[in-house]
C-alpha cells in the first residue's frame, strides 16, 4: 500500500496498490480487465488505473519486464479455494511450489497465519490471493 502522495498520483489514488507494470499496457489491460474483471477507472499512454474493491490499482508502462519474484500485491479473500477455482476458470495459472519452507497443495500454501495462492501477470509480476485464519 502506498502511503502518502507521489507526484503522478491523481486525487483519490493515494492508497493505490502498484505492481511494477510492463512494456505493453494493452497486454496488461487484457489480463487485469479482460481476465480478472477489474473495472478501468482511467487510461493514458503511461498507465492504466483499475478499481480493485475500495482501492485503485495502477499499472505503469515500463521498458522491460520485472525480474523480482516477490509478491507485488495480494487480494484478501473470504474463501481461498473458491478464489483459486474462480481464477483457474478464468484461465489463470496458479503457481505450484515444493521447496523447503514453501509447499503448495492444489495451488494453496499454508503460511501458518493464512492460506495463500500465487499467480503471475503477463509482465511477470507475482500476485496472490490470501485468506486469513481466524
C-alpha positions in Angstrom: 0.0 0.0 0.0 1.4 3.3 -0.9 1.3 5.8 2.0 1.5 9.5 1.1 1.5 11.2 -2.2 3.6 10.7 -5.3 3.6 13.4 -8.0 1.9 11.3 -10.6 -1.0 10.2 -8.3 -4.4 11.7 -9.1 -6.7 12.8 -6.3 -8.3 9.7 -4.7 -5.3 7.4 -5.7 -3.3 8.0 -2.5 -3.7 4.4 -1.3 -3.2 2.7 -4.6 -1.5 -0.6 -5.0 1.0 -0.7 -7.8 2.7 -3.8 -9.3 5.6 -2.9 -11.5 3.8 -2.9 -14.8 5.4 -3.8 -18.0 6.2 -2.8 -21.6 2.7 -3.4 -23.0 -0.3 -1.8 -21.4 -2.6 -3.5 -23.9 -1.4 -6.9 -22.6 -1.9 -5.7 -19.0 -5.4 -4.5 -19.9 -6.3 -7.8 -21.4 -5.2 -9.5 -18.1 -6.4 -7.1 -15.4 -9.6 -6.0 -17.2 -10.3 -9.0 -19.5 -9.3 -11.9 -17.3 -9.5 -10.6 -13.7 -12.5 -8.4 -14.5 -11.3 -5.2 -12.8 -13.0 -2.0 -13.9 -10.9 0.6 -15.7 -11.0 4.0 -14.0 -8.7 5.8 -16.4 -6.2 5.1 -19.1 -3.4 7.3 -20.6 -0.2 6.4 -22.6 1.9 5.8 -19.4 -0.5 3.9 -17.1 -3.9 2.3 -16.6 -5.8 2.8 -13.4 -8.2 0.0 -12.3 -10.7 -0.3 -9.5 -10.0 -3.1 -7.1 -12.6 -3.1 -4.3 -12.1 0.2 -2.4 -8.7 0.8 -3.8 -7.1 1.6 -7.1 -4.5 -0.5 -8.9 -2.1 1.4 -11.1 -0.2 -0.4 -13.8 2.5 1.7 -15.3 4.3 1.2 -18.6 8.0 0.2 -18.3 10.5 -0.7 -20.9 11.1 -4.2 -19.6 9.6 -7.0 -17.6 10.3 -7.4 -13.8 12.7 -10.0 -12.5 11.5 -9.5 -9.0 9.9 -12.7 -7.6 8.4 -11.1 -4.5 4.6 -10.8 -4.2 3.7 -7.4 -5.7 0.2 -7.4 -4.3 -2.4 -9.7 -2.8 -6.2 -9.7 -2.6 -7.7 -10.8 0.7 -10.5 -13.3 0.0 -13.0 -15.0 2.3 -12.6 -18.4 0.7 -9.2 -19.3 -0.8 -10.4 -22.5 -2.5 -13.2 -20.6 -4.2 -10.9 -17.8 -5.3 -8.4 -20.3 -6.8 -11.2 -22.2 -8.6 -12.5 -18.9 -10.0 -9.1 -17.8 -11.2 -8.5 -21.2 -12.8 -11.9 -20.9 -14.5 -10.8 -17.6 -16.0 -7.7 -19.2 -17.4 -5.2 -18.0 -14.7 -2.4 -20.5 -14.0 -1.9 -20.9 -10.2 1.7 -21.4 -9.2 2.8 -24.6 -7.5 5.8 -24.7 -5.1 7.6 -27.5 -3.5 10.7 -26.0 -1.8 12.0 -26.0 1.8 9.6 -23.8 3.7 7.1 -23.3 0.9 4.8 -26.1 -0.3 1.5 -25.7 -2.1 -1.2 -28.3 -2.3 -3.5 -27.8 -5.2 -2.0 -24.3 -5.5 -2.5 -23.2 -1.9 0.2 -22.8 0.8 -0.5 -22.9 4.5 1.6 -20.0 5.8 0.6 -20.5 9.4 -1.3 -17.3 9.8 -3.1 -17.6 6.4 -3.5 -19.6 3.2 -2.0 -18.1 0.1 -2.1 -18.9 -3.6 0.1 -17.1 -6.2 -0.2 -16.3 -9.8 1.7 -14.2 -12.3 0.6 -11.4 -14.6 1.7 -11.1 -18.3 4.7 -9.0 -17.2 6.0 -11.5 -14.5 4.6 -9.6 -11.6 3.8 -12.1 -8.8 0.3 -11.6 -7.4 -1.6 -13.5 -4.8 -4.9 -14.3 -3.1 -4.9 -14.9 0.6 -7.3 -16.0 3.3 -6.5 -15.2 6.9 -7.0 -17.8 9.6 -9.5 -17.0 12.3 
